[in-house]
């Protein structure tokens, strides 16, 4: 999504410079590590501002930070923006009040401080908004921006059964597709719930699952699906062109989306004309219209997830109608061009307000 945001800004005619590659994420809750990362960020911010003020590099018109949350606060943007007197914009920020105490308390405090300094917050997940708005300063604006993908519209879907033949599946076998990294935590929980849901399907139900993804937890993921035998195929990591082909050739995108922000694979699949069966969590309902472009079930509910899968497996005409609606909605609302125009208008307003207030 960070790369897509840069592409959208460039599309609108903005010059985008990646100022820093500092990784501020602490996944384990180590206050000492957080302190050291913060010190590195502050040193970089000061050097960057010194170079701008000294004329060594051109001063930016605006600072834009993507995805700050309690595990990955922004140590650079607020300081640079304040020193250079430029607007500060944050995209996909979140506020987790329960982190105000505990091992991430210092990082949480930095998030709250950063949010209070923003001129604009760009949100992709409507469920984050309620916790964010109280943290913003009186002059800050909030932009609801729909998640988006590049390269729309996707090519037409190939002839029915082309992917099944390629994968050596019996003609007429419905193909379920799952796409996700295999790393411990929410991703492996999603895979485990998907495996459980598939075991709950009626024994005579025909289906095949194709999994695109790899990672350090692959062994545990394969173990979860082992009872399902040859009905499951692991493709490992695939390149973007191959992934697009899978989206275009499958019948249903199945992903429980445990603790998912919104899920780019869910959006990409719909853009290719795939109906989605997913968990009703985070920003997923912002991109999957329940009952129209897919079916959503309560997060973590394997039985409800299996029931939704079975609804589409037993009604392929309905699945195809949902896929058609999903493709139309993605092209209309979730294109790079639509996001670019929306961002450009919002940033223009920020710069105008900031200039008027100086």
C-alpha positions in Angstrom: 0.0 0.0 0.0 2.9 2.4 0.6 4.1 1.9 -2.9 0.6 2.4 -4.2 0.3 5.7 -2.3 3.5 6.9 -3.9 2.2 5.9 -7.3 -1.1 7.7 -6.7 0.7 10.9 -5.7 3.0 10.7 -8.7 -0.1 10.1 -10.9 -1.4 13.4 -9.6 1.8 15.2 -10.5 3.5 15.3 -7.2 7.2 14.6 -6.8 7.6 11.9 -4.2 10.9 11.3 -2.4 11.4 8.3 -0.1 13.2 10.1 2.7 14.0 7.3 5.1 14.1 3.5 5.3 14.2 3.4 9.1 12.2 0.5 10.4 10.6 1.6 13.7 8.7 -1.7 14.3 9.1 -3.5 17.6 7.0 -6.6 17.5 8.0 -8.0 20.9 7.4 -5.1 23.3 11.0 -4.3 24.2 11.2 -0.8 25.7 14.9 -0.7 25.4 14.7 -1.5 21.6 12.0 1.1 21.3 14.2 3.7 23.0 17.2 2.9 20.6 15.0 3.1 17.5 13.5 6.4 18.7 17.0 7.8 19.2 18.0 6.8 15.6 14.8 8.4 14.3 15.4 11.6 16.1 19.0 11.8 14.9 17.8 11.3 11.3 15.1 13.9 11.6 17.6 16.4 12.9 20.1 15.7 10.1 17.4 15.9 7.5 16.1 19.2 8.8 19.7 20.6 9.1 20.3 19.7 5.4 17.1 21.4 4.4 17.8 24.5 6.4 21.4 24.6 5.2 20.4 24.4 1.6 22.1 21.0 1.0 18.8 19.5 -0.1 15.5 21.1 -1.1 12.9 21.4 1.7 9.8 19.4 1.0 6.4 21.0 0.8 4.8 18.3 3.0 5.8 15.3 5.0 3.8 12.1 4.4 4.0 9.1 6.7 2.4 5.7 6.1 1.1 3.3 8.7 1.9 4.5 12.2 0.6 2.3 15.0 1.8 1.4 18.5 4.4 -1.1 17.3 5.8 1.3 14.7 5.5 4.9 15.7 6.8 7.8 13.6 9.9 9.3 15.1 10.8 11.4 12.1 7.8 13.1 10.5 6.5 15.3 13.3 9.9 16.6 14.2 10.9 17.4 10.6 7.5 19.0 9.9 7.8 21.2 13.0 11.3 22.3 12.2 10.6 23.1 8.6 7.2 24.6 9.1 5.5 22.2 6.7 2.3 20.1 7.0 2.4 16.6 8.4 0.2 13.9 6.9 -0.3 10.4 8.2 -2.0 7.6 6.3 -3.4 4.4 7.8 -2.8 5.5 11.4 -4.4 3.7 14.3 -4.9 4.3 18.0 -5.0 1.4 20.5 -6.0 2.9 23.9 -5.2 -0.4 25.7 -1.5 0.1 24.8 -1.3 3.2 27.0 0.1 0.8 29.6 2.4 -2.1 29.2 5.5 -2.8 27.1 4.5 -0.5 24.2 3.4 2.4 26.4 6.2 4.7 25.2 5.5 3.9 21.5 1.7 4.5 22.1 2.5 7.9 23.6 4.5 8.8 20.5 1.5 7.8 18.3 -0.8 10.1 20.3 1.7 12.9 20.0 2.1 12.4 16.3 -1.7 12.3 15.7 -2.0 15.6 17.6 0.4 17.2 15.2 -1.2 16.0 12.0 -2.7 18.3 9.4 -4.4 15.4 7.7 -5.0 11.7 8.5 -5.8 9.4 5.6 -7.9 6.4 6.7 -8.6 3.2 4.8 -10.4 1.4 7.6 -13.6 3.0 8.8 -13.4 1.1 12.1 -10.2 2.9 13.0 -11.9 6.3 12.7 -13.7 6.5 16.1 -10.5 6.1 18.1 -8.5 8.4 15.8 -10.7 11.5 15.7 -10.4 12.4 19.4 -6.6 12.4 19.1 -6.5 14.9 16.2 -5.7 18.6 16.7 -8.5 21.2 16.1 -7.2 22.1 12.6 -6.6 18.5 11.4 -8.7 17.0 8.7 -9.7 13.3 8.2 -9.9 11.7 4.7 -11.8 8.4 4.2 -9.9 6.9 1.3 -11.0 3.6 -0.2 -8.2 1.0 -0.6 -7.1 0.8 -4.2 -5.1 -1.3 -6.7 -3.2 -0.4 -9.8 -3.7 -1.8 -13.3 -7.5 -1.8 -13.5 -9.3 -3.0 -15.3 -7.9 -6.5 -15.1 -8.0 -8.7 -18.3 -11.2 -10.6 -19.1 -11.5 -13.9 -17.3 -10.3 -16.9 -19.4 -12.5 -19.7 -20.5 -14.2 -21.7 -17.7 -12.0 -24.5 -16.5 -8.7 -23.3 -17.9 -7.1 -23.1 -14.4 -8.5 -26.5 -13.4 -6.9 -28.1 -16.5 -3.6 -26.4 -15.7 -3.6 -27.7 -12.2 -4.7 -31.2 -13.2 -8.1 -31.0 -11.5 -11.2 -32.8 -12.6 -13.4 -30.8 -15.0 -16.0 -28.8 -13.1 -14.2 -28.8 -9.8 -14.8 -25.4 -8.0 -11.5 -23.8 -7.2 -11.0 -21.9 -3.9 -8.1 -19.6 -3.7 -6.3 -18.4 -0.5 -3.5 -15.8 -0.7 -1.4 -14.9 2.3 2.0 -14.8 3.9 2.8 -17.8 6.2 4.0 -16.1 9.3 3.2 -16.8 13.0 0.2 -14.9 14.4 -2.9 -13.7 12.5 -1.8 -15.2 9.2 -1.4 -18.7 10.6 -4.6 -18.3 12.6 -6.4 -17.5 9.3 -5.0 -20.5 7.6 -5.9 -22.7 10.6 -9.5 -21.4 10.6 -9.8 -22.0 6.8 -8.6 -25.6 7.2 -11.2 -26.1 10.0 -14.0 -24.6 7.9 -13.1 -26.9 5.0 -13.3 -29.9 7.2 -16.8 -28.8 8.2 -18.1 -28.9 4.6 -20.3 -31.8 3.7 -18.3 -34.9 2.7 -19.8 -35.1 -0.8 -19.0 -31.4 -1.6 -16.6 -31.0 -4.5 -13.9 -28.3 -4.2 -10.1 -27.8 -4.5 -8.1 -25.2 -2.6 -5.1 -23.5 -4.1 -2.8 -21.6 -1.7 -0.5 -18.9 -2.9 2.0 -17.9 -0.2 5.0 -18.9 1.7 6.9 -17.9 4.8 8.5 -19.1 8.0 5.4 -20.8 9.3 4.8 -22.9 6.2 5.3 -26.2 8.0 2.6 -25.5 10.5 0.2 -24.3 7.7 0.8 -27.5 5.8 0.2 -29.5 8.9 -3.2 -27.8 9.4 -4.3 -28.8 5.9 -2.8 -32.3 5.9 -6.1 -34.0 6.8 -7.6 -32.6 3.6 -5.1 -34.4 1.4 -4.9 -33.9 -2.4 -7.8 -31.4 -2.3 -5.2 -28.7 -1.3 -2.3 -27.5 -3.5 0.5 -25.3 -2.2 2.0 -23.1 -4.9 4.4 -21.2 -2.7 5.3 -17.6 -3.3 4.1 -16.5 -6.8 5.0 -13.4 -8.8 2.4 -10.7 -9.5 1.6 -11.9 -13.0 1.0 -15.5 -11.8 -1.1 -14.2 -8.9 -3.3 -12.3 -11.4 -3.7 -15.4 -13.4 -4.9 -17.3 -10.3 -7.4 -14.5 -9.5 -8.7 -14.7 -13.0 -9.0 -18.5 -13.1 -10.3 -19.4 -9.6 -14.0 -19.4 -8.5 -13.9 -18.1 -5.0 -11.4 -16.2 -2.8 -11.5 -17.7 0.7 -9.7 -15.9 3.5 -10.9 -15.7 7.2 -8.9 -12.4 7.6 -8.2 -12.8 11.3 -7.1 -9.4 12.6 -6.9 -8.0 9.0 -6.8 -4.3 8.4 -8.6 -4.7 5.1 -6.7 -7.2 3.0 -5.2 -6.3 -0.4 -5.7 -9.8 -1.7 -9.5 -9.5 -1.1 -9.5 -6.3 -3.2 -7.3 -7.7 -5.9 -9.5 -10.8 -6.2 -12.7 -8.8 -6.5 -11.1 -6.6 -9.2 -10.5 -9.8 -11.1 -14.1 -10.9 -10.8 -13.9 -13.2 -7.8 -16.5 -13.4 -5.1 -15.0 -13.3 -1.6 -15.8 -15.3 1.5 -14.1 -13.6 4.4 -14.2 -12.6 8.0 -16.2 -9.5 9.0 -13.2 -7.7 10.6 -11.4 -4.4 10.5 -11.9 -2.6 7.2 -12.9 -5.8 5.2 -16.6 -4.5 5.0 -15.2 -1.3 3.4 -14.2 -3.3 0.4 -16.4 -6.4 0.5 -20.1 -5.6 0.3 -21.8 -8.5 2.1 -24.4 -10.3 0.0 -23.4 -8.4 -3.1 -19.7 -8.9 -3.8 -19.1 -11.6 -1.2 -20.1 -13.1 2.0 -18.8 -12.1 5.5 -18.9 -14.1 8.7 -18.0 -13.2 12.3 -14.3 -13.1 12.9 -13.0 -16.5 14.0 -16.3 -18.4 13.4 -15.3 -21.5 11.4 -18.8 -22.8 11.3 -20.3 -19.6 9.8 -17.3 -19.4 7.4 -18.0 -22.9 6.2 -21.7 -22.2 5.8 -20.8 -19.2 3.5 -18.4 -21.2 1.5 -21.1 -23.9 1.0 -23.6 -21.3 -0.1 -21.4 -20.3 -3.0 -20.2 -23.8 -3.8 -23.8 -25.0 -4.2 -24.9 -22.0 -6.1 -22.3 -21.2 -8.8 -24.7 -18.8 -10.6 -24.8 -16.7 -7.5 -21.1 -16.8 -7.1 -20.6 -15.6 -10.7 -23.1 -12.8 -10.1 -21.2 -11.7 -7.0 -17.9 -11.9 -9.0 -19.3 -9.6 -11.7 -20.6 -7.2 -9.1 -17.2 -7.3 -7.4 -15.3 -6.5 -10.5 -17.6 -3.6 -11.4 -17.3 -2.1 -7.9 -13.5 -2.4 -7.8 -13.2 -0.7 -11.1 -15.5 2.1 -10.1 -14.4 2.8 -6.6 -10.9 1.3 -6.0 -8.7 2.3 -8.9 -5.4 4.1 -8.7 -6.9 7.0 -10.7 -9.8 7.4 -8.3 -7.4 7.4 -5.3 -5.0 9.8 -7.0 -7.7 12.4 -7.6 -9.0 12.1 -4.0 -5.6 12.4 -2.5 -4.6 15.3 -4.7 -7.7 17.3 -3.7 -7.1 16.6 0.0 -3.4 17.6 -0.1 -4.3 20.7 -2.0 -6.6 21.7 0.8 -3.9 21.0 3.4 -1.3 23.1 1.6 -3.9 25.9 1.2 -4.9 25.9 4.8 -1.3 25.7 6.0 -0.3 28.6 3.7 -3.2 30.7 4.9 -2.3 30.1 8.5 1.4 31.1 8.3 
